[in-house]
Amino acid sequence: MAAAGSDARMNGCELPVIINSGSGNQGMTCSLPVLEYAKELNAREDKLYRALVLSNLIAIHIKSGIGRLSAYCGAVSAGAAAGAGIAYLYTEDYKTVMHTVVNALSIVSGIICDGAKASCAAKIASSVDAGILGFDMYRQGKQFVSGYGIVAKGFEANVKNIGRLGKTGMKTTDAEILSMMMDT
């Protein structure tokens, strides 16, 4: 649903959407998957609202360390946050929610932002899939741990690493992407 919404938006649909961190694509990414899972699970309305708030706040929290503009794709943070909201719908367990986010960020943190366009829908689909996979992994007793690439010990340390990657690590990437876009 989030990818379909993005595809429609990037191809001219002017209907309003929910926004997260200044982005309609990020808003749809951290909200629509949670809404769909809540429907499937017949979740109570209050539980749905808590899952939506959780997903949106986690997306904002991750994005706040990255900054407003970065070559780091914001759908990654929103997809991981959607996974957290879905994990909450299933378990309401803090550890599961936090490990879902760490797993998801470990899977897709290399996705770049090269402007709003049709391929954003595919990036959103990949990011939401990573959120769901991160949750499924943790439910099966699997997780990425400190020392696996950029993975650090603890949720906040991982959020800090993503902020560093997006804000500092992507500065030259951003300049290079802009150069490529201007050459075409």
N, C-alpha and C positions, 0 to 999 in steps of 0.2 A: 504493500500500500504506500509506503513512504517513497519507494523508488518510482512508482507510478505517478504519485503526486509531483515529484521532482521532474519527471519526464514531461508532464503536462506543463508545469511552470516554465521550464527551460525552453519549451517550444511555443510559448506565447499565451498560455492560459492565464487570465488575470484574476482568477478567483482568490479571495483572501485566504491566508493560511496562518497557523500559529507560528510565532517567531521565538527562537531561542538564540541568545548571544548575537542578536542582530540579523539572524539568517532564517529565512523561511524554510530552506532545505534542512537546516539543523533542527528547527522546530518540528517539522514533520517527522524527521528521523527519530527523535527521542520520544515522540508521542504516538504516532500511528501504530507502530508495532505493539506497544503496550495496550492500546485500545483493542487491537485485534485479538491479542492473547486473552485479555479480560473477557471479551465476548465468548471466545472459545471455552474458557474455564467457568463461565457464568459467575464471574467474580461479583461480590457485593459492590455497590456504588462507592462506599467509603474506602474499600480496599483499592478500587480502581483509582480513585483520586489520590490516595497515598502513593501508589505506584507511579502515577503521572508526575506528581510533585517530586518524588525521589529521582526519577529519570531526568527531569528538567534541571533540578538542582545539581545533580552530578555532572551533567553536560556543562552547565555554567561554571562549576568548580574547576573542571579540567580545562576548559577554554580560558578561564581567567589568567592562568599562568602563561598562556600562549600569546595573548594580546589580541587586538582587533584584527589585524591583517597579518597573515603568515602564509608561507607556501605549504604549511601543514594543513591537510584537509580537515575541516571542522566536522564533516560527517563521521570521521573516525571517533571523535569524542562522543558525538550524539548516538552513534551505533552502540558503543560500549555502554552508554547510559541507558539505552533502550534495553540492552541485555540485563542491566541491573533492575530495571523496572519489571521485566518479565520474571527474573529470579525472585523478586519480592512477591509477585503474584502467586508463585508456586510455594515459596517457603517462608517468607517474612523473616528470614535468618540473616543477620548482619554479616557474618563471615561469608556466606554464600554470595551475597550481593557484592561485597568488596572483592572477593576473588574472581567473580564474573568479570568485573571491570578490568582487573589486572590481566586476566587471560585475554580478554578481547583486545586491549591495547597492545599486548604482546604480539597478537596475530597481524594487525593491519596498520601499525603505526608508520609504515613507509609510504602511505598514500599522499601524494602531493595535490595541492590546489593549483590549478592552472586556469582559473576563471570559471564563471558560471556558464554552463553549457549542457548539452544533452548527456554527455558522459557522466555528469554528476549523479544521474540516476543509478548507473552501474556502481559507482563508488559508494553510494548509499546502500545498495543491495549487499555489497561486500561487507560493509561496516556493520549492518544489522545482522548479517549472517555470522560475523565474528562475535557479536554480542551473544547471540544464541548459542554458538559453538562454545564460547567461554563458559556459559552457564552449564551446558551439557557436560563439558569436561569436568568442571568442579563437582557436579552431581555424581560423576563416575570416579571421583577420587583423584583426578588428574589436575595439575596446575603448573603454571610456569613459576619458577622460584628465583630468588635473588641469584644473580650470576648468569642467568640465561639472557644474554644480550643486554638490553637496556632495563631489564627487570631488576627492581630494587626490593629490599625487604620492607614490607608494609605498604598499605594503600597510599598514604600521603607521599611517601618517597617516590612511588611510581607516578603520581600526579605531578610531582616536582620535576621528574625526569622528562615527562611529556612536555611540560611547560618549557623546559630548557631546550629540548629538541625543536619544538615549534617556534620559539622566540629567538634563540641564539643560533641553533644549528641550521635553521632554514634560511638565515639572512642571505647567504650567497646563493642558495638555491632559488630564492625568490627573485633575485636580480637576474639570474640565468634564465629562469622561466620567462620573465618579462622580455629579455633580449630575444629569446626564441619566438615569442609571440609577435614581436615587432618585425622580425625577419620574414614572416610568412606573408 
